[in-house]
Amino acid sequence: MKESLLDYTLRLADNASILSHRLGEWCGHGPILEQDIALTNVALDDIGQARSLYQYAAEQINHMSTDEKAKLFSDVNLRNKIASGEQVDEDDLAFLRDGWDYRNFLLLEQPNKDWAFTVARSFCYDVFAYLFYTELQKSKDETLAAIAEKSLKEVSYHQRWSCEWVIRLGDGTEESHKRIQTELNNAWPYTGEMFTMDETDKVLVAAGIGVDVASLSEKWHQKITEVVTEATLILPTDGWMQKGGKEGKHTEHLGYILADMQYLQRTYPGMEW
């Protein structure tokens, strides 16, 4: 159970962390100042969620035995820190884990490409996140439930923002309609992973801690269909779906993100600013 809870917590933290990095790349590059600021604030919300979850994950790790800790990660620096008896903190989990130790959805690590893909990616994930955190509030794990309650307030805004932008682009000019339809189609094959139940999910659902993500699929499709219809777009067919993020199997894009995120910590280990 301890390993499953840690894995689950890190998944949620990684989702928030990687998405915040992608959205943060728009800072200073948004199409208009208002949306530049709005998206930067969304990225900051995600960073806040990631911090809370990484802190909780670090707390779990620090309460494990030495033998249990030794099996957790592959990165040499992190393994050496654990072996020396030092406490693990949120920064270690964000900046000292290798790509195969990350458990985020593949959708969230995809490059921004352009504004339309960024909107489509946020739209697909935000609708899921709203449903997910609504259910996670009921978790028997008090820490996860508290994080979910706080996060839901932020995710409600994120969902409203991305839904409005899908409608704005879809029901806008011929060019904007074409772009958002194309990028919604491109994002779609990565959405199935969000509703895939693996052993960690099943263990924590049985314990009353996790969320049965498979049960969220119908409500997700209903909301997605509602917005897509109002945007005068065509809903992509389900088809074949990408997967692997939960298992640590990622696209090459995650490596570039981590190289950027982790450069300072790996170049100057233990430095504080």
C-alpha positions, 0 to 999 in steps of 0.5 A, a space after each residue: 500500500 505504501 508504494 502504491 500511495 507514493 506512486 499515486 501521489 507522484 503521478 499527480 505531482 508530475 502531471 501538475 509540474 510538467 503542465 505548469 512548465 509547458 504553460 510557463 513557456 508562454 510567459 511573455 509570448 502570449 497572443 495578447 497581454 491579458 491571456 499571457 497573464 492568465 496562462 502564466 497564472 494557470 501555470 502558477 496554480 499548477 506549480 502550487 499543486 505540484 509543490 503540495 503533492 511533492 511535499 506529501 510524497 517526500 513525507 511518505 518517503 522519509 517515513 520509509 525504511 532504508 531498504 524501501 527507499 533504496 528501491 524507489 529511484 534510478 538517479 544516482 544523485 538521489 540514490 546517494 542522498 537517500 543512502 546517506 540518510 538525508 531527508 528527501 524534499 520536494 526539490 529532490 523529487 522535481 529536479 533529481 529524478 530521471 525521465 523514467 521515474 516520472 509518471 505524468 500523462 503523455 499529453 502534458 509533455 507534448 510541445 506547445 506548437 502553437 496557441 491552438 494546441 495549447 488550448 486543445 491540450 488544456 481543454 482535454 486535461 482541464 475537463 478531466 482534472 475538474 472531474 478527478 479532483 471533485 472525486 478525490 475530495 472524497 478520499 480517505 487520505 486526508 492530505 490528498 482530500 485537502 489538496 483536492 479541495 484546494 486544487 478544485 477551486 483553481 481547476 474550475 477556473 482552468 476548465 472555464 478558461 480552456 472551454 471558452 477558448 475552444 469555443 472562441 477559436 472554433 466559432 471564430 474565423 475560418 483560420 482559427 476554426 481550422 487550427 483548433 480542429 487540427 490540434 484537437 485531433 492531434 491531442 485526442 490520441 493522448 486522452 485515453 490514458 487518463 481513463 486507464 486503470 492500472 494496478 496502483 489505481 485499483 489498489 487505491 480505489 479499493 482502499 477508498 483513497 484513489 479515484 476510479 478514473 474509468 468511471 469519469 470517462 462518460 462525464 468527460 465525453 459529455 462535457 467535451 461533446 457539449 463544448 465541441 458542438 458549441 464551437 462548431 467543431 467535429 468531435 474526434 473518434 476515439 480510435 487507438 490511444 497512446 499510453 505509457 506515462 503512468 509506467 514511466 514510458 515517455 516521448 522524447 519531449 519529456 527529456 527536453 523539459 527535464 534538461 531545462 528544469 533540472 539544469 541548475 540543480 544538477 550543475 550546482 547540487 544543493 545550491 540555494 538561492 
